[in-house]
Amino acid sequence: MTEPSPFIPETQYQIAWDSTSLGWLKECPRKYYYHMIEGWTSKHEAVDLKFGQLYHGALEIYDRYLAKGIDHDLSVKAAVEHALTHSWTDGVGPWRSAINLDPNDRKSLKCREFLIRSVVWYLDRFKNDPAKTKIMVGGLPMVELNFKFEIDYEFSYGTPYSLCGYLDRVVEFQGEPFVMDRKTTLMTLGSSYFDNYDPDNQMSLYSVAARIAFHTPVRGVIIDAMQIAVGFSRSVRHFIFKTPDQLDEWMKDLRMWLENARMYAIAKHWPMNDKSCHKFGGCVFRHVCSKSPSVRDRFLESDFVRREWNPLIPRN
Amino acid sequence: MSELSELFARDPLGYTDQDIETIVKRMREAQTQFDLGIKVPVAERKRKSANDLLDKIGPVTDDILKQLGLEK
């Protein structure tokens, strides 16, 4: 079966957008072009992504068990078992076992053992969490919610743009609905970390999605961040509030961004935002863009592989 | 190899309920100890090699020797 495409066939016109692809466009159109249209991605394993997936997967299991009425301890065990099983490959062994990683590399903190420690410490800390998973009509918990909805803006007559993605969880906290997003980081969890998320493309898109796709007018997003260090895993909860006016403004801005993307696609030219190269920990394409245009393809071929990012393919 | 390391080295498909229970228990003990100000490693990590440390302190030592007029 053919996979659905986020693009209009045979063109560079993307009509289904998730927060990742939209984020690339906003950061730098050239970065968007390399990732989204050409499909280039780093040859190295995306450790942060994989660690995040395992962590989210475990917490999702916990949330689902708890929503079924299973007690905390059994749900924690199920979450841990899930993380251990999914971080093991037959014939290969464990994923990122601490003993195999170079301790001089900070990324070595994202190892299997610290993953399990983070899961247990997080779940125990929020054992009696006042943020409760909302239950949908029909009884299913609002956990790992896939969404795709058309927006009130068309690429051309009869071809509306759509937004898609996943919400980790929708919760009720002190009588108010919120999207909950869990993150893992090596950064210290202070204002310099959380300021990155307000304003932020992902947080606004999630708030809009809850409102439109799930008819849940959330007050904003709760970020449960987990810092992973050598001797500890530390979680901090942070609230980001979004008013309806702010979300309307974000949607208005979105139209302009989509128009920009259309203009770049028509021109077949995706300009470099050279004020963005060193932000966000440094763009992966920085060393490619710093070369003369005539030799860039060679650097892409040697340092990257093609792995298409398709926001329309459901996770697992 | 510690009990925890041994468990982490095994294929999880062969785990018993008790094995999972032990892993969770050890993680909780580490948290309790951490809350008391005691760091309990939950993973065996590679030691930083002496060469890595020499790479870091080497230039500093060279500077000091230079200032003392004892450069190599």
Interface residues (C-beta under 8 A of the other chain):
Chain A: D73 V76 K77 V80 E81 L84 T85 W88 D90 G93 P94 S97 A98 I99 N100 L101 D102 P103 N104 S108 C111 R112 E113 F114 I116 R117 V120 W121 D124 V230 G231 F232
Chain B: L4 S5 F8 A9 D11 P12 L13 Y15 D17 I20 E21 I23 V24 M27 R28 A30 Q31 F34 K39 P41 V42 A43 E44 R45 K46 R47 K48 D52
